Amino acid sequence: MDENVKNKFMAILFFSFIIFLIVGGYILTKRLRMNKKEATSLNVEEKEIKIDKNKDYVYFENEETINDEPDITYKDVIINLKSAKVINSALKNENTNLRNSITYLKNQTLDETKELLFPDVEIYRAKARDYEVYKTNKYVSLIINSYDFDCYNGVLMTGVDSYIISIKEGKILTNEEIHKIFSINDDVIKSLVNDYLQTIQTLENEIEVINIESTLNNLFNDGSYAFYIDNNELYFSFIVKSNLIDYNENIKVS
């Protein structure tokens, strides 16, 4: 390669490198500005939509454990959205009623024909709840599991409910919105539940334990099901009607 060609080649290579640095620097700077803008926007949105900007979208207050085993704990759940103030007030009132539902063995006349399932527990009857929270980059799901405690029968599942928060929109999603986001409907869910129950069906004295028909008929009644999102997948929690004891199951539906 003669000297002129070599010089031209080196010049082209040098200017190409300069252009690469300029373009690359521009793209990098633009991305950093966009990320900063998005973070600033998110902070502004959280400040505007949250009741307390320093706390999570779901948090708890006034926790009180009445019994360790079985666990009976009461606490006020707070959905940290300004738009959820009415819901929070209703949940607090419900929790107050649950706390007031406790009755103790010392104040009751016991049935001597029945055996106490938990002899060391001083509670005769109580209604309570436990909570689950799932958080992704887009959604926060609050699941509320309701149950009764009875000194003769133990813990009996009575209901399940949920609230799903869209972080981007700063609101609680309706079931219709959840259906649309995950391209799902009641018929598909019912079919998935039926298939799942068929696979786990068992026999007790030659009688089917799970009452599949009753479970499906009850599937979409208030307090019988709940949606939640985990790892950006939609799950369906529901009450299984059983000939032994009703309980809760969860399946992925998206």
MIDRENTOR-834281 format. One record per residue: x, y, z of N, C-alpha, C in turn; residue in one letter. Coordinates in steps of 0.1 Angstrom, whole numbers. Layout:
<nodes>
+-------+-------+-------+-------+-------+-------+-------+-------+-------+----+
|   npx |   npy |   npz |  capx |  capy |  capz |   cpx |   cpy |   cpz | aa |
+-------+-------+-------+-------+-------+-------+-------+-------+-------+----+
|     X |     Y |     Z |     X |     Y |     Z |     X |     Y |     Z |  A |
...
+-------+-------+-------+-------+-------+-------+-------+-------+-------+----+
</nodes>
This chain:
<nodes>
+-------+-------+-------+-------+-------+-------+-------+-------+-------+----+
|   npx |   npy |   npz |  capx |  capy |  capz |   cpx |   cpy |   cpz | aa |
+-------+-------+-------+-------+-------+-------+-------+-------+-------+----+
|     9 |   -12 |     0 |     0 |     0 |     0 |     9 |    12 |     0 |  M |
|     7 |    22 |   -10 |    16 |    33 |   -11 |    12 |    43 |     0 |  D |
|    20 |    53 |     3 |    18 |    62 |    14 |     5 |    70 |    13 |  E |
|     1 |    75 |     1 |   -11 |    83 |     0 |   -23 |    75 |     4 |  N |
|   -24 |    62 |    -1 |   -35 |    54 |     1 |   -36 |    51 |    16 |  V |
|   -24 |    48 |    22 |   -23 |    45 |    36 |   -28 |    57 |    45 |  K |
|   -24 |    69 |    41 |   -28 |    81 |    48 |   -44 |    83 |    47 |  N |
|   -49 |    81 |    35 |   -63 |    82 |    33 |   -71 |    72 |    42 |  K |
|   -66 |    60 |    42 |   -73 |    49 |    50 |   -72 |    53 |    65 |  F |
|   -61 |    58 |    69 |   -60 |    62 |    83 |   -69 |    73 |    87 |  M |
|   -70 |    83 |    77 |   -79 |    94 |    79 |   -94 |    90 |    80 |  A |
|   -97 |    81 |    71 |  -111 |    76 |    71 |  -114 |    69 |    84 |  I |
|  -105 |    60 |    88 |  -106 |    53 |   101 |  -107 |    62 |   113 |  L |
|   -99 |    73 |   113 |  -100 |    82 |   124 |  -113 |    90 |   125 |  F |
|  -117 |    95 |   113 |  -130 |   102 |   113 |  -142 |    93 |   116 |  F |
|  -141 |    80 |   112 |  -152 |    71 |   115 |  -153 |    68 |   130 |  S |
|  -141 |    68 |   136 |  -140 |    66 |   151 |  -146 |    78 |   158 |  F |
|  -143 |    90 |   153 |  -148 |   103 |   159 |  -163 |   103 |   157 |  I |
|  -169 |    99 |   145 |  -183 |    99 |   143 |  -190 |    89 |   153 |  I |
|  -183 |    77 |   154 |  -189 |    67 |   163 |  -190 |    72 |   178 |  F |
|  -179 |    79 |   182 |  -179 |    85 |   195 |  -191 |    95 |   197 |  L |
|  -192 |   104 |   187 |  -202 |   114 |   187 |  -216 |   108 |   188 |  I |
|  -219 |    99 |   179 |  -232 |    93 |   178 |  -235 |    84 |   190 |  V |
|  -225 |    76 |   195 |  -226 |    68 |   207 |  -229 |    77 |   219 |  G |
|  -221 |    88 |   220 |  -223 |    97 |   231 |  -237 |   103 |   231 |  G |
|  -242 |   107 |   220 |  -255 |   113 |   219 |  -266 |   103 |   223 |  Y |
|  -265 |    90 |   218 |  -275 |    80 |   222 |  -274 |    77 |   237 |  I |
|  -262 |    76 |   242 |  -261 |    73 |   257 |  -266 |    84 |   265 |  L |
|  -263 |    97 |   261 |  -268 |   108 |   268 |  -283 |   109 |   268 |  T |
|  -289 |   106 |   256 |  -304 |   106 |   254 |  -310 |    96 |   263 |  K |
|  -304 |    84 |   264 |  -310 |    73 |   272 |  -310 |    77 |   287 |  R |
|  -298 |    83 |   291 |  -297 |    87 |   305 |  -307 |    97 |   309 |  L |
|  -309 |   107 |   299 |  -319 |   117 |   302 |  -333 |   111 |   303 |  R |
|  -336 |   102 |   294 |  -349 |    95 |   294 |  -352 |    88 |   307 |  M |
|  -341 |    80 |   311 |  -343 |    72 |   323 |  -345 |    82 |   335 |  N |
|  -337 |    93 |   335 |  -339 |   103 |   346 |  -353 |   109 |   346 |  K |
|  -358 |   112 |   334 |  -371 |   117 |   332 |  -382 |   108 |   337 |  K |
|  -380 |    95 |   333 |  -390 |    85 |   337 |  -390 |    83 |   353 |  E |
|  -378 |    83 |   359 |  -377 |    81 |   373 |  -383 |    93 |   380 |  A |
|  -380 |   105 |   375 |  -386 |   117 |   380 |  -401 |   117 |   379 |  T |
|  -406 |   113 |   367 |  -420 |   112 |   365 |  -427 |   102 |   375 |  S |
|  -420 |    90 |   377 |  -425 |    80 |   386 |  -426 |    86 |   400 |  L |
|  -416 |    93 |   404 |  -416 |    99 |   418 |  -427 |   109 |   419 |  N |
|  -429 |   117 |   409 |  -440 |   127 |   409 |  -454 |   119 |   410 |  V |
|  -455 |   109 |   402 |  -467 |   101 |   402 |  -470 |    95 |   415 |  E |
|  -460 |    89 |   421 |  -461 |    83 |   434 |  -465 |    93 |   445 |  E |
|  -459 |   105 |   444 |  -463 |   115 |   453 |  -477 |   120 |   452 |  K |
|  -482 |   119 |   439 |  -496 |   124 |   437 |  -506 |   113 |   440 |  E |
|  -503 |   100 |   438 |  -513 |    90 |   440 |  -513 |    83 |   453 |  I |
|  -501 |    84 |   460 |  -500 |    77 |   473 |  -505 |    85 |   484 |  K |
|  -511 |    79 |   494 |  -514 |    86 |   507 |  -502 |    89 |   514 |  I |
|  -492 |    80 |   515 |  -479 |    82 |   522 |  -469 |    78 |   512 |  D |
|  -461 |    88 |   506 |  -452 |    85 |   496 |  -440 |    77 |   501 |  K |
|  -438 |    76 |   514 |  -426 |    69 |   520 |  -429 |    55 |   523 |  N |
|  -441 |    50 |   520 |  -445 |    36 |   523 |  -449 |    29 |   511 |  K |
|  -449 |    15 |   512 |  -453 |     7 |   501 |  -467 |     9 |   497 |  D |
|  -471 |     3 |   485 |  -484 |     4 |   480 |  -494 |    -4 |   489 |  Y |
|  -489 |   -14 |   496 |  -497 |   -21 |   506 |  -489 |   -22 |   519 |  V |
|  -494 |   -18 |   530 |  -487 |   -20 |   543 |  -497 |   -22 |   554 |  Y |
|  -492 |   -25 |   566 |  -501 |   -30 |   577 |  -498 |   -21 |   590 |  F |
|  -508 |   -20 |   598 |  -507 |   -12 |   610 |  -515 |   -20 |   621 |  E |
|  -512 |   -16 |   634 |  -519 |   -21 |   646 |  -520 |   -37 |   646 |  N |
|  -508 |   -43 |   644 |  -508 |   -58 |   644 |  -509 |   -63 |   659 |  E |
|  -517 |   -73 |   660 |  -519 |   -79 |   673 |  -521 |   -94 |   672 |  E |
|  -512 |  -102 |   677 |  -513 |  -117 |   677 |  -520 |  -122 |   689 |  T |
|  -532 |  -129 |   687 |  -540 |  -134 |   698 |  -535 |  -148 |   701 |  I |
|  -531 |  -155 |   691 |  -527 |  -169 |   694 |  -516 |  -173 |   683 |  N |
|  -506 |  -180 |   687 |  -495 |  -184 |   678 |  -498 |  -196 |   670 |  D |
|  -504 |  -207 |   676 |  -506 |  -219 |   669 |  -520 |  -225 |   673 |  E |
|  -530 |  -224 |   665 |  -530 |  -218 |   651 |  -528 |  -203 |   652 |  P |
|  -523 |  -197 |   641 |  -520 |  -183 |   641 |  -533 |  -175 |   640 |  D |
|  -536 |  -167 |   649 |  -547 |  -158 |   648 |  -542 |  -144 |   651 |  I |
|  -540 |  -136 |   640 |  -534 |  -123 |   641 |  -543 |  -113 |   635 |  T |
|  -545 |  -102 |   641 |  -553 |   -91 |   635 |  -544 |   -79 |   632 |  Y |
|  -546 |   -73 |   620 |  -539 |   -61 |   617 |  -547 |   -53 |   606 |  K |
|  -545 |   -40 |   606 |  -552 |   -32 |   597 |  -544 |   -31 |   584 |  D |
|  -550 |   -34 |   573 |  -543 |   -34 |   560 |  -546 |   -20 |   553 |  V |
|  -536 |   -14 |   548 |  -537 |    -1 |   542 |  -533 |    -2 |   527 |  I |
|  -542 |     1 |   518 |  -539 |     2 |   504 |  -535 |    17 |   502 |  I |
|  -522 |    19 |   499 |  -516 |    32 |   499 |  -519 |    40 |   486 |  N |
|  -532 |    42 |   483 |  -536 |    51 |   472 |  -546 |    60 |   477 |  L |
|  -546 |    73 |   473 |  -556 |    82 |   476 |  -570 |    78 |   472 |  K |
|  -570 |    71 |   460 |  -583 |    67 |   455 |  -589 |    55 |   463 |  S |
|  -581 |    49 |   472 |  -586 |    38 |   480 |  -590 |    41 |   494 |  A |
|  -592 |    54 |   497 |  -596 |    57 |   511 |  -609 |    51 |   515 |  K |
|  -619 |    50 |   506 |  -632 |    44 |   510 |  -630 |    29 |   513 |  V |
|  -622 |    22 |   504 |  -619 |     8 |   506 |  -612 |     6 |   519 |  I |
|  -602 |    14 |   522 |  -594 |    13 |   535 |  -603 |    15 |   547 |  N |
|  -613 |    24 |   546 |  -622 |    26 |   557 |  -630 |    13 |   559 |  S |
|  -635 |     8 |   548 |  -643 |    -4 |   549 |  -635 |   -16 |   554 |  A |
|  -623 |   -18 |   550 |  -614 |   -29 |   555 |  -611 |   -27 |   570 |  L |
|  -609 |   -15 |   574 |  -607 |   -12 |   588 |  -619 |   -16 |   597 |  K |
|  -631 |   -12 |   592 |  -643 |   -16 |   599 |  -645 |   -31 |   600 |  N |
|  -642 |   -37 |   589 |  -644 |   -52 |   588 |  -634 |   -58 |   598 |  E |
|  -622 |   -53 |   599 |  -612 |   -59 |   608 |  -616 |   -57 |   623 |  N |
|  -622 |   -45 |   625 |  -627 |   -43 |   639 |  -637 |   -53 |   643 |  T |
|  -646 |   -56 |   633 |  -657 |   -66 |   636 |  -651 |   -80 |   638 |  N |
|  -640 |   -83 |   631 |  -633 |   -96 |   633 |  -627 |   -96 |   647 |  L |
|  -620 |   -86 |   651 |  -614 |   -85 |   665 |  -625 |   -87 |   675 |  R |
|  -637 |   -82 |   673 |  -648 |   -83 |   683 |  -655 |   -96 |   682 |  N |
|  -651 |  -105 |   673 |  -658 |  -118 |   672 |  -653 |  -128 |   681 |  S |
|  -642 |  -125 |   688 |  -635 |  -135 |   696 |  -644 |  -139 |   709 |  I |
|  -646 |  -152 |   711 |  -652 |  -156 |   724 |  -642 |  -166 |   730 |  T |
|  -642 |  -167 |   743 |  -632 |  -175 |   750 |  -639 |  -187 |   757 |  Y |
|  -631 |  -197 |   759 |  -636 |  -210 |   765 |  -641 |  -207 |   779 |  L |
|  -635 |  -199 |   786 |  -639 |  -196 |   800 |  -653 |  -190 |   802 |  K |
|  -658 |  -185 |   791 |  -671 |  -178 |   791 |  -682 |  -187 |   785 |  N |
|  -678 |  -199 |   781 |  -688 |  -207 |   774 |  -691 |  -220 |   781 |  Q |
|  -702 |  -226 |   778 |  -706 |  -239 |   783 |  -702 |  -249 |   772 |  T |
|  -692 |  -258 |   775 |  -687 |  -267 |   765 |  -695 |  -279 |   763 |  L |
|  -695 |  -284 |   751 |  -701 |  -297 |   748 |  -692 |  -308 |   752 |  D |
|  -695 |  -315 |   762 |  -687 |  -326 |   768 |  -686 |  -338 |   758 |  E |
|  -695 |  -339 |   749 |  -694 |  -350 |   739 |  -684 |  -348 |   728 |  T |
|  -679 |  -335 |   727 |  -669 |  -332 |   717 |  -655 |  -330 |   723 |  K |
|  -645 |  -333 |   715 |  -632 |  -332 |   720 |  -626 |  -319 |   714 |  E |
|  -619 |  -312 |   723 |  -613 |  -299 |   719 |  -601 |  -302 |   710 |  L |
|  -600 |  -296 |   698 |  -590 |  -299 |   688 |  -577 |  -293 |   693 |  L |
|  -578 |  -281 |   699 |  -566 |  -274 |   705 |  -568 |  -272 |   720 |  F |
|  -566 |  -281 |   728 |  -569 |  -280 |   743 |  -562 |  -268 |   750 |  P |
|  -550 |  -264 |   744 |  -542 |  -254 |   751 |  -546 |  -240 |   746 |  D |
|  -555 |  -239 |   736 |  -559 |  -226 |   731 |  -571 |  -221 |   739 |  V |
|  -571 |  -209 |   744 |  -581 |  -204 |   752 |  -593 |  -199 |   744 |  E |
|  -592 |  -198 |   731 |  -603 |  -192 |   723 |  -613 |  -203 |   720 |  I |
|  -626 |  -199 |   721 |  -637 |  -208 |   718 |  -640 |  -206 |   703 |  Y |
|  -643 |  -194 |   698 |  -645 |  -192 |   684 |  -639 |  -178 |   681 |  R |
|  -635 |  -177 |   668 |  -630 |  -164 |   663 |  -631 |  -163 |   648 |  A |
|  -633 |  -151 |   643 |  -632 |  -149 |   628 |  -619 |  -141 |   626 |  K |
|  -612 |  -145 |   615 |  -599 |  -138 |   613 |  -596 |  -138 |   598 |  A |
|  -584 |  -131 |   595 |  -579 |  -131 |   581 |  -564 |  -132 |   581 |  R |
|  -559 |  -137 |   570 |  -545 |  -135 |   568 |  -543 |  -128 |   554 |  D |
|  -531 |  -123 |   551 |  -529 |  -115 |   539 |  -517 |  -120 |   532 |  Y |
|  -517 |  -119 |   519 |  -506 |  -121 |   510 |  -504 |  -109 |   501 |  E |
|  -492 |  -105 |   499 |  -489 |   -94 |   490 |  -479 |   -99 |   479 |  V |
|  -482 |   -97 |   467 |  -473 |  -100 |   455 |  -470 |   -87 |   448 |  Y |
|  -457 |   -84 |   445 |  -453 |   -72 |   438 |  -445 |   -75 |   426 |  K |
|  -449 |   -69 |   415 |  -440 |   -70 |   403 |  -437 |   -56 |   399 |  T |
|  -430 |   -54 |   387 |  -427 |   -41 |   383 |  -439 |   -33 |   378 |  N |
|  -450 |   -40 |   376 |  -462 |   -33 |   371 |  -474 |   -33 |   381 |  K |
|  -474 |   -43 |   389 |  -486 |   -45 |   397 |  -483 |   -49 |   411 |  Y |
|  -492 |   -46 |   420 |  -492 |   -50 |   434 |  -505 |   -57 |   437 |  V |
|  -504 |   -70 |   442 |  -516 |   -77 |   445 |  -518 |   -80 |   460 |  S |
|  -529 |   -77 |   465 |  -533 |   -79 |   479 |  -543 |   -90 |   479 |  L |
|  -540 |  -101 |   486 |  -550 |  -112 |   487 |  -554 |  -113 |   502 |  I |
|  -567 |  -114 |   504 |  -573 |  -115 |   517 |  -580 |  -128 |   519 |  I |
|  -574 |  -137 |   528 |  -580 |  -150 |   531 |  -587 |  -149 |   544 |  N |
|  -600 |  -152 |   543 |  -609 |  -152 |   555 |  -611 |  -166 |   561 |  S |
|  -611 |  -167 |   574 |  -613 |  -180 |   580 |  -620 |  -179 |   593 |  Y |
|  -626 |  -190 |   598 |  -632 |  -191 |   611 |  -623 |  -201 |   619 |  D |
|  -621 |  -198 |   632 |  -615 |  -207 |   641 |  -626 |  -212 |   650 |  F |
|  -626 |  -225 |   652 |  -636 |  -232 |   661 |  -628 |  -242 |   670 |  D |
|  -630 |  -242 |   683 |  -622 |  -250 |   692 |  -624 |  -265 |   689 |  C |
|  -635 |  -269 |   683 |  -638 |  -283 |   680 |  -633 |  -287 |   666 |  Y |
|  -633 |  -277 |   656 |  -629 |  -281 |   642 |  -617 |  -274 |   637 |  N |
|  -611 |  -265 |   645 |  -599 |  -258 |   640 |  -602 |  -247 |   630 |  G |
|  -593 |  -245 |   620 |  -594 |  -234 |   611 |  -602 |  -239 |   599 |  V |
|  -612 |  -231 |   595 |  -621 |  -234 |   584 |  -620 |  -222 |   574 |  L |
|  -616 |  -224 |   562 |  -616 |  -214 |   552 |  -630 |  -209 |   548 |  M |
|  -632 |  -196 |   548 |  -646 |  -191 |   545 |  -646 |  -182 |   533 |  T |
|  -635 |  -176 |   529 |  -636 |  -167 |   517 |  -622 |  -162 |   513 |  G |
|  -622 |  -157 |   501 |  -610 |  -151 |   496 |  -613 |  -139 |   487 |  V |
|  -605 |  -129 |   488 |  -608 |  -117 |   480 |  -594 |  -110 |   476 |  D |
|  -594 |  -101 |   467 |  -582 |   -95 |   464 |  -584 |   -81 |   458 |  S |
|  -573 |   -73 |   458 |  -572 |   -60 |   451 |  -559 |   -60 |   444 |  Y |
|  -560 |   -56 |   431 |  -548 |   -55 |   422 |  -546 |   -41 |   418 |  I |
|  -534 |   -36 |   422 |  -530 |   -22 |   419 |  -522 |   -21 |   407 |  I |
|  -526 |   -13 |   397 |  -518 |    -9 |   386 |  -509 |     2 |   390 |  S |
|  -495 |    -1 |   391 |  -486 |    10 |   395 |  -486 |    21 |   385 |  I |
|  -486 |    18 |   372 |  -485 |    29 |   362 |  -497 |    38 |   363 |  K |
|  -509 |    32 |   364 |  -522 |    40 |   364 |  -525 |    45 |   378 |  E |
|  -519 |    39 |   388 |  -522 |    44 |   402 |  -537 |    41 |   406 |  G |
|  -542 |    29 |   402 |  -555 |    26 |   406 |  -557 |    11 |   408 |  K |
|  -568 |     7 |   414 |  -572 |    -7 |   416 |  -579 |   -11 |   403 |  I |
|  -574 |   -22 |   397 |  -580 |   -27 |   385 |  -594 |   -35 |   388 |  L |
|  -603 |   -33 |   379 |  -615 |   -41 |   379 |  -613 |   -54 |   373 |  T |
|  -622 |   -64 |   376 |  -621 |   -77 |   369 |  -622 |   -76 |   354 |  N |
|  -630 |   -67 |   349 |  -631 |   -65 |   335 |  -617 |   -61 |   329 |  E |
|  -610 |   -52 |   336 |  -597 |   -47 |   331 |  -587 |   -58 |   332 |  E |
|  -588 |   -67 |   342 |  -579 |   -78 |   343 |  -581 |   -88 |   332 |  I |
|  -594 |   -91 |   329 |  -597 |  -100 |   318 |  -591 |   -95 |   305 |  H |
|  -592 |   -82 |   303 |  -587 |   -76 |   290 |  -572 |   -76 |   289 |  K |
|  -565 |   -73 |   300 |  -551 |   -73 |   300 |  -545 |   -86 |   297 |  I |
|  -551 |   -97 |   303 |  -546 |  -110 |   302 |  -554 |  -119 |   292 |  F |
|  -563 |  -113 |   284 |  -570 |  -120 |   274 |  -577 |  -133 |   279 |  S |
|  -584 |  -131 |   290 |  -590 |  -142 |   297 |  -605 |  -139 |   299 |  I |
|  -613 |  -150 |   301 |  -627 |  -147 |   304 |  -632 |  -158 |   314 |  N |
|  -644 |  -157 |   319 |  -649 |  -166 |   330 |  -650 |  -180 |   325 |  D |
|  -654 |  -182 |   312 |  -656 |  -195 |   307 |  -642 |  -203 |   306 |  D |
|  -632 |  -196 |   302 |  -619 |  -202 |   302 |  -614 |  -205 |   316 |  V |
|  -616 |  -196 |   325 |  -612 |  -199 |   339 |  -619 |  -211 |   344 |  I |
|  -632 |  -211 |   342 |  -640 |  -222 |   347 |  -636 |  -236 |   341 |  K |
|  -632 |  -236 |   329 |  -627 |  -248 |   322 |  -614 |  -252 |   328 |  S |
|  -605 |  -242 |   331 |  -592 |  -246 |   337 |  -593 |  -251 |   351 |  L |
|  -603 |  -245 |   359 |  -605 |  -250 |   372 |  -611 |  -264 |   372 |  V |
|  -620 |  -266 |   363 |  -626 |  -280 |   362 |  -615 |  -290 |   359 |  N |
|  -607 |  -287 |   349 |  -596 |  -296 |   345 |  -587 |  -299 |   357 |  D |
|  -583 |  -289 |   364 |  -574 |  -290 |   375 |  -580 |  -299 |   386 |  Y |
|  -593 |  -296 |   390 |  -600 |  -304 |   400 |  -601 |  -319 |   396 |  L |
|  -603 |  -321 |   384 |  -604 |  -335 |   379 |  -591 |  -342 |   381 |  Q |
|  -580 |  -335 |   380 |  -567 |  -342 |   381 |  -563 |  -345 |   396 |  T |
|  -569 |  -337 |   405 |  -565 |  -338 |   419 |  -577 |  -345 |   427 |  I |
|  -587 |  -349 |   421 |  -598 |  -356 |   427 |  -594 |  -369 |   435 |  Q |
|  -598 |  -371 |   447 |  -595 |  -383 |   454 |  -608 |  -389 |   460 |  T |
|  -607 |  -401 |   465 |  -618 |  -408 |   470 |  -616 |  -411 |   485 |  L |
|  -627 |  -410 |   493 |  -627 |  -413 |   507 |  -639 |  -422 |   509 |  E |
|  -636 |  -435 |   512 |  -646 |  -445 |   514 |  -655 |  -446 |   501 |  N |
|  -647 |  -446 |   490 |  -653 |  -447 |   476 |  -662 |  -435 |   472 |  E |
|  -661 |  -424 |   479 |  -669 |  -412 |   476 |  -659 |  -401 |   472 |  I |
|  -662 |  -394 |   462 |  -653 |  -383 |   457 |  -653 |  -372 |   468 |  E |
|  -640 |  -368 |   472 |  -638 |  -358 |   482 |  -642 |  -344 |   478 |  V |
|  -638 |  -340 |   466 |  -641 |  -327 |   460 |  -654 |  -327 |   453 |  I |
|  -662 |  -318 |   458 |  -675 |  -316 |   451 |  -673 |  -306 |   439 |  N |
|  -669 |  -311 |   428 |  -666 |  -303 |   417 |  -677 |  -294 |   412 |  I |
|  -689 |  -300 |   411 |  -700 |  -292 |   406 |  -704 |  -281 |   415 |  E |
|  -704 |  -283 |   428 |  -706 |  -272 |   438 |  -696 |  -262 |   437 |  S |
|  -683 |  -266 |   435 |  -672 |  -256 |   434 |  -674 |  -247 |   422 |  T |
|  -677 |  -253 |   411 |  -679 |  -245 |   399 |  -691 |  -236 |   399 |  L |
|  -702 |  -241 |   406 |  -713 |  -232 |   407 |  -711 |  -220 |   416 |  N |
|  -702 |  -222 |   426 |  -699 |  -212 |   435 |  -687 |  -203 |   431 |  N |
|  -681 |  -206 |   420 |  -668 |  -201 |   416 |  -667 |  -186 |   416 |  L |
|  -677 |  -179 |   410 |  -676 |  -165 |   408 |  -685 |  -157 |   418 |  F |
|  -689 |  -163 |   429 |  -696 |  -156 |   439 |  -687 |  -147 |   447 |  N |
|  -692 |  -136 |   452 |  -684 |  -127 |   460 |  -678 |  -135 |   472 |  D |
|  -665 |  -132 |   474 |  -658 |  -139 |   485 |  -653 |  -153 |   482 |  G |
|  -655 |  -158 |   470 |  -652 |  -172 |   466 |  -640 |  -173 |   457 |  S |
|  -635 |  -161 |   452 |  -624 |  -162 |   443 |  -616 |  -149 |   444 |  Y |
|  -604 |  -149 |   439 |  -595 |  -137 |   439 |  -585 |  -139 |   428 |  A |
|  -582 |  -128 |   420 |  -571 |  -128 |   411 |  -559 |  -122 |   418 |  F |
|  -547 |  -126 |   414 |  -535 |  -120 |   418 |  -524 |  -122 |   407 |  Y |
|  -514 |  -113 |   407 |  -504 |  -113 |   396 |  -490 |  -116 |   403 |  I |
|  -483 |  -126 |   398 |  -470 |  -129 |   403 |  -461 |  -132 |   391 |  D |
|  -449 |  -126 |   391 |  -440 |  -127 |   380 |  -447 |  -124 |   367 |  N |
|  -456 |  -114 |   367 |  -464 |  -109 |   356 |  -473 |  -119 |   349 |  N |
|  -476 |  -130 |   357 |  -485 |  -140 |   353 |  -498 |  -139 |   362 |  E |
|  -510 |  -142 |   356 |  -522 |  -140 |   363 |  -526 |  -154 |   370 |  L |
|  -529 |  -153 |   383 |  -533 |  -165 |   390 |  -547 |  -163 |   395 |  Y |
|  -554 |  -174 |   398 |  -567 |  -175 |   402 |  -568 |  -183 |   415 |  F |
|  -572 |  -176 |   426 |  -574 |  -183 |   439 |  -589 |  -185 |   441 |  S |
|  -593 |  -197 |   446 |  -607 |  -200 |   447 |  -609 |  -210 |   458 |  F |
|  -622 |  -210 |   463 |  -626 |  -219 |   474 |  -630 |  -232 |   468 |  I |
|  -625 |  -243 |   472 |  -628 |  -257 |   468 |  -639 |  -262 |   478 |  V |
|  -650 |  -266 |   473 |  -661 |  -272 |   481 |  -657 |  -287 |   482 |  K |
|  -656 |  -292 |   495 |  -652 |  -305 |   497 |  -662 |  -312 |   507 |  S |
|  -663 |  -325 |   506 |  -671 |  -333 |   515 |  -665 |  -335 |   528 |  N |
|  -652 |  -331 |   529 |  -645 |  -331 |   542 |  -644 |  -317 |   548 |  L |
|  -637 |  -308 |   542 |  -635 |  -295 |   546 |  -632 |  -286 |   534 |  I |
|  -639 |  -274 |   534 |  -636 |  -265 |   523 |  -622 |  -259 |   524 |  D |
|  -615 |  -257 |   513 |  -602 |  -252 |   514 |  -599 |  -243 |   501 |  Y |
|  -587 |  -238 |   501 |  -583 |  -228 |   490 |  -573 |  -235 |   481 |  N |
|  -575 |  -232 |   468 |  -565 |  -236 |   457 |  -562 |  -224 |   449 |  E |
|  -550 |  -225 |   442 |  -545 |  -215 |   433 |  -540 |  -221 |   420 |  N |
|  -544 |  -215 |   409 |  -539 |  -220 |   396 |  -535 |  -208 |   387 |  I |
|  -526 |  -210 |   378 |  -522 |  -200 |   368 |  -532 |  -200 |   357 |  K |
|  -537 |  -189 |   353 |  -548 |  -188 |   342 |  -543 |  -180 |   330 |  V |
|  -532 |  -174 |   331 |  -527 |  -166 |   319 |  -517 |  -174 |   311 |  S |
+-------+-------+-------+-------+-------+-------+-------+-------+-------+----+
</nodes>
